[in-house]
Amino acid sequence: VPQPFLAAFVGSSCSSRLWFPDRTAAVIDWAARRGIATVLLGGSGDVDFAAEVKALAQARTWSFAGKTSLRELIGIFRRASAAFGPDSGPMHIAAAVGCPVVSLWGATSPERSAPWGSEDLVIAGHADCSPCYRQTCPIGRNCMQEITPEQVVARLISSDARRR
């Protein structure tokens, strides 16, 4: 993977927390236009989601979904310029190794468990029912639909400025 690169963690233990493949692809394409590669990360249950993101992105993207050990995941986050994705275990791992994390929230609350050191990079989608803490969403994840690729890009730019 070329340097610099962005890490997109695409999965979560609850489907209600997931963002959307087309929006993830839009952020990847923005990064590529700036010479930043992207790797997709997730567990074995996230392989199909990552494949959909990869198919939608115009830019070359590397998918390591379902292919990394915990040790390898730590190594990837240590080398990444920044990371983004929904509330998940990898989000906290990225933060723990000092990677700036743009975290996406809707069904859960960033006030309760935002990634340490990246609280200023939180993006929370709002809906009348959020945070609901439901594992699945019966109404189409309206809270996550509130989060746009442009908001993620703005926070990624902010994370880059913070690192300099």
Buried (B, 14 or more C-beta within 10 A) or exposed (E): BEEBBBBBBBBBEBBBBBBBBEBBBBBBBBBBEEEBBBBBBBBEEBBEBBBBBBEBBEBEBBBBBBBBEEEEBBEBBEBBBBBBBBBBBBBBBBBBBEBBBBBBBBBBBBEEEBBEBBEEBBBBBEBEBBBBEBEEBEEEBBBBBBBBBEBBBBBBBBBBEEEE
